[in-house]
């Protein structure tokens, strides 16, 4: 979950560097805003399930 700090120019620059690093470790980065999770938690869980399914199929 990404809070407000991730939507600042500095936060976005940090994420732009960190995401490829994490993916290089074999991790899948899926980002959700705190607001999305709080208002649509069920949808976020579904999306995470979809990402897990894709990862298993690779």
C-alpha positions as a printed Julia matrix, in Angstrom:
58×3 Matrix{Float64}:
   0.0     0.0     0.0
   1.28    3.4    -0.93
   0.61    6.39    1.26
   0.77   10.05    0.33
   4.58   10.09    0.25
   4.58    7.86   -2.84
   2.64   10.45   -4.83
   5.18   13.25   -4.37
   7.86   13.79   -7.01
  10.48   12.53   -4.54
   8.44    9.44   -3.69
   7.84    8.64   -7.32
  11.55    9.01   -8.09
  12.4     6.68   -5.19
   9.84    4.12   -6.36
  11.2     4.35   -9.91
  14.59    3.23   -8.58
  13.33    0.73   -6.03
  10.81   -1.13   -8.22
  13.39   -2.43  -10.76
  15.63   -3.48   -7.87
  12.82   -5.47   -6.25
  11.82   -6.99   -9.58
  15.46   -7.95  -10.1
  15.17   -9.99   -6.92
  12.27  -11.86   -8.5
   9.55   -9.96   -6.66
   6.41   -8.65   -8.28
   5.55   -5.09   -7.27
   1.86   -4.25   -7.25
   0.96   -0.81   -5.99
  -2.29    0.31   -4.39
  -3.05    3.58   -2.72
  -4.17    3.5     0.89
  -7.46    5.05   -0.24
  -8.07    2.26   -2.77
  -7.47   -0.42   -0.17
  -9.71    1.27    2.38
 -12.56    1.78   -0.09
 -12.15   -1.33   -2.29
 -10.22   -3.88   -0.25
 -12.03   -6.78   -1.85
 -11.07   -5.59   -5.33
  -7.45   -5.21   -4.23
  -7.45   -8.8    -2.91
  -8.83   -9.99   -6.26
  -6.07   -8.14   -8.12
  -3.41   -9.64   -5.85
  -4.89  -13.07   -6.56
  -4.59  -12.39  -10.29
  -0.93  -11.46   -9.89
  -0.28  -14.62   -7.89
  -1.93  -16.72  -10.58
   0.26  -15.09  -13.26
   3.38  -15.7   -11.16
   2.58  -19.39  -10.71
   1.95  -19.8   -14.45
   5.38  -18.37  -15.37
